[in-house]
Amino acid sequence: MYGNGIYFNIVTDNGSKMTQFYQDGRTYIEARDKSNFKIRLQNTTSGRVKVILSVDGLNIISGNRATPNSEGYLVNGFETITVDGWRISSQELRKFFFTTKKNSYNKKTGNDTSNIGVIGMLAYREVVNIPFIGYNQLVSGSYGRLSDSMITNCSYSSNSVATSVAELKSTRSLGTGMGEVKQSVVQRVDAKWEANPFSNMEIFYKTRRQLENMGIRVIPVREQQVPSAFAGFCKQV
């Protein structure tokens, strides 16, 4: 999915982009129970941007309802990052995975379950360029992810998209759970951003049956093993 210089996609655990379906101006993907997923962001502009990410209506860094005071990731110019899960500290996160609505992070934390089923992003341009800060240096302000991204205080529009209750109740719905722990080191940074986002996108997820009930034909695709360039020694023949 592309919007104003930002690619926003959901990928499988091995990095394959999930097939997107389009209907009535919305973008959908098929959610499979117990499957991990990741959010991939590609900044094709030359400037740094901040990106606020929302899963099931919740900020993926704080776990609270996404608000104008939420935090988000910073993506450098021409950089691609992959976000694997809910942040639980400056050192670790817990992986995203599709699960039953009852087992979802949203439901377990007592939040508004009518927002389950959508993954959203807002991107903001940097107003004033600041000197590059090495990833291993601590800067006053927010967080920053070593090696591929940073995190900063972000704004979030109040018109977050929520899936309709009627759609969610049509068949068994899935939500996003909090999975296994993964190391992911971040640090805080300071920066100034434009007041309004220049890119705003949402991807809705539903089960295959829900998509088919909506008239969307889902062709089963078996996830392919990613080729490996290197292995061991040559086999004698």
N, C-alpha and C positions, 0 to 999 in steps of 0.2 A: 504494500500500500504506500502511495506517495502523496506528499502534500507540501508544496512550497519549499522544496529543497531537502526534505526529510523523508527517508524511507522508514516505515514502521511496520514490522512483520512479526508474526508468531512462528517460532521454529520448534522442531522436535528436539529431543535430547541429543541427537547426533548432528544437529545443525541444519537439517533439511527444512526448507520453508513449507509451512502448512498451506494446503490448497485453499484459496479464497473463493467464496461464492458471493454473488451480488443480487440483491433484490430490493426494490423500492428505496433505492438510495442508501442502503446499508450494506456493510461487508460482514460476511459470516465465515467462520471456520468450524470444522467438525471437532467436537470434544470427545475424547475417548476415556472412559473411566480408568483411573489409576495411571494414566500416561503423564509423564513430565512434559513441561513445555518451557520455553524461554522467550523473552522479548528481545528482538534485535532492532537496533536503531542505527541508521546511517546518516550522518550529516554531510551533505554534498556541497554545503556552502563553505566559504573560506573562514568565517568567523566562529567563535565559540558560542554555543547555545546551551541553555538550561532546559531540561526536559522533565516535566512532572509526569509520573506514571501512576495510573490508578487501575487496580484490579478489583472487580466486584464492588466498586465504589469506594475502596479503601486506598489510602496512600501506602505504597509498598515499602516505604522507609519507616514511617511511624506506626503503621497499622491502624491509624485513626481515619475517620472520614476525611477525604481529601478536601482541603479548604485553601483559601488564599494564603495561609501561613504555612502550608505544607513544604516539605523539602523535596528536592529532586536531583537528578543526575546532570552533570555538566558534560557535554560532548564537544571535543575540540573540532576545529575545522577539518573537513575531509576524513573524519574518523568514524569507525564503526565499532559499536560496543554491543555486548550481549548481557542482558540482565537475567540472572537465573532464578531469583526468588525474593522472598520477604527478608528484609534486613533485620537482624536481631542484635547486632553490635557493630562496632567499627572493624571487627575482625571476621565476622561470619554472617551468613545468611542461610535461610532454609528454602529449599527448592519449591517452585511452583509445580503442582500437579492437579489434574482434573479428578474430582471425587464427588461423592454424593453431596447433595445440598446440606444434609444434616452434618456431614463431616467437614464442611468447608470452614475456612478461617473466619469468614464473615459470620456464619451462624454460631460458631463456638465462642466468638467474642461479643455476641449479643448485638450485632449491628443490623442495619436495615437490609433484610434479605431480598427486597424487591430490586436491589441493585446488582444481584448476582447474575452473571452472564455477559459482562462487558469488560473489555480492556481498553483503556483510553490513554491518550497522551496529549500534552500541550507543550509547545516549544517556544522559547523566548530568546530574542537576540540580545547580545551584550551591548550595553550602551557605551561604555568606556573600556577600551582595551587596556589591560594591565600587563606588566612584565610577566613573562613566563615563569612559573614557579615549578621547580623540580618536584617530582612526585614524592620524594622522600622528605621534603621539607614541610613542616607544619605551618599553616597560615591561619590567622585568626578568621573566624567566620563559620563555615560549614564543613561538610565532609568532602573528600575526594578519593576516588577509587584508584589505587595504584595500578599502573600499567595500561589502563585503557579508558578511564573516565574519572570524573570528579562529581561531587555532589554539592549543591548549594541551596540556600533558602529559595523556594520557588513560590510563585503565585499560582492559583488554580481557580478557574472560573466556576461560578456557582451553578452553571447549567450543565453539570455532569450528566451524561446520558445513562439512563437506567432502563433495563429491559422491562417491557410491560408485564404486569402480573398475569394477565390472561395468557400471554405466550408462554410464560414460565410454567403455568399450571396445566398446559395442554398435554404434556407427557412428563415422565420423570426427568427432572432437570439436574444438571451437574453444576458444581461450584468449583472454586479453587482452594486446595488445601495447603497446609504448611508441611512440607516434606523433610527429607533428610538434610542434615547440616553440611554446608560447604564453606570452605575458607574463602573470604573475599575481603581484602584489606582496603580501608578507605581513610581519607583524611579530610579536614575541613579547609575550605577556601572562601575568599571574599570576592564578590564581583557585583556590578550594577547591571540591571536588566531593564528592558523596555517594559512598560506597564501592561501591554496587551500581547497575547501570543500571536505569532505569525503562522503557526501551523497547529491544527487541532484535528485529531483523528480518533475514531473508535472502531474496534473490531468486536463483533458479538460472537459468542460461541454457544453452540447447541449440539445435542446429540444427533446422530444420523437420523433417527426416527423423527425428531422434531423438524429437522431440515426437510425431510421428505414429506412430512405433513404440510409444510409450507409450499410444496411444489418444487423444491430444489432437489435435483437428482444428484446423488452422491455416488461416484464411481469408486469402489474400494481400491486403494493404492497400498501395496505392501511396501513398507519402509525399506529402502535399499541400504545395504551395508556400504559405508564410506570406504573407498579404496585407500590402501596404505602404500606410501611410496617406498618404505623401508621395512625390512624384516631381518631374517638371520642370514646364514650362509647359503650358498647355492646347493641345491639337491643334485646329487650325481645321478645321471641317467645313462 
